[in-house]
């Protein structure tokens, strides 16, 4: 595993936001789900790039 904790935190944040996308999608809040999806994509991308 990596020694850079920022990468692990960003990956966890991205997975957490994916859970938010699923939750908001089930509630019918499409705008909130879209915002969470964009945030999740950026967080996972940042985590991969920091790796």
Secondary structure, DSSP 4 states (H G I P E B T S, - for coil): --S-HHHHHHHHHHHHHHHHHHHHHHHT-HHHHHHHHHHHHHHHHHHHHH-
